[in-house]
Amino acid sequence: MTMFPRVIAVVAASLLLGATAFAQAPATEAPAAASKAASTAKKAHKTQKAQKANSTASLECTKEADAKGLRGKERKKFRAECKAKAAQPN
């Protein structure tokens, strides 16, 4: 094989293989998506923490209402006041 066909083969191969490198899109959206996911995870953690605290207070207030034998509107009022007191910082 002479030199000219080898050069043509190398040029053709480099054009075919090099085209795939230019066809890829730049990764500019990945950092924004990662920060959004982290922000969402932080919010979810805070929400879960607040719900856990609220559910604990709610359960305690329910137990107290049961112990007092409250029913209906009195029970609802007592639980609302009890949960409000539990939500206040010490």
N, C-alpha and C positions, 0 to 999 in steps of 0.2 A: 504494500500500500504506500502511496506517495504522501507527501506532506500536505497537499491541498485537501484531500478528502478527510484527513485527520482533523485539520483545522475546522472544516465545515461541521464535522460531527461534534467537536467540542463546543463550538458556538451554538449549534442547535440544542445540545443538551443543557448548556448553561441558560439559554433562553427559556426552555421548558421548565427547568427546575427553579430558576430565578423568578418566574412569574408568580409562583405560589407564595413567595415571600412578600410580594407587593400586594397580593390579594387580601391579606389579613387586615382587619379593621383595628385601629388603635384602641387600647383599653383605657378610655378616659372615664367611663361611667362606673367602673368597679369601685373606686374609693368613695364615691358618693353613695352607692348602694350599701357599702360596708358601714359607713357612718350612720346611715338611716336605720340599718338593722340594729346597730348598737344602741341608738337612741330609743328605738322601739322596745328593745330588751330591757333597758333601764326603766322605762315607763311601766312595763308589765311587772317588773319586780316591785316597784313602788306600789302599784295597784294591789298586787298579791299581799304585800306586807300590810297595807291599810285594811284590806278585806279580812285578813287574819285577825287583826286587832279588833276590828268592828264585830266580827263573828264571835270572838271571845267575850266581848262586852255584852253582846246580844244574848249569848247563852247564859251568862251570869244573871242578866236582868230577867230572863225568862224563868230561871230557877227561883229567883226571889219572888217573882209574881206568882209562881205556882205555890211556893211556901206560904204566901199570904192569902192564897185562895182567890185571887182577883180574876174576874171574868169581864168580857165585853169592853165597854168604854173605859172603865177604871183600869183595866189591864193595859189597854193601849196607851193611856195617858201615863201610867206608871213606867212602862217600858221606854216610852219616848224620853221622859225626864231622866231615867236611869242611864240610858245610852248617851244623853247629852252630857251628863256628869262624867261619864267614863271618857268621853272625847276631849274633855278639858284637860290641859296639862296640869300636872301637880305643882 
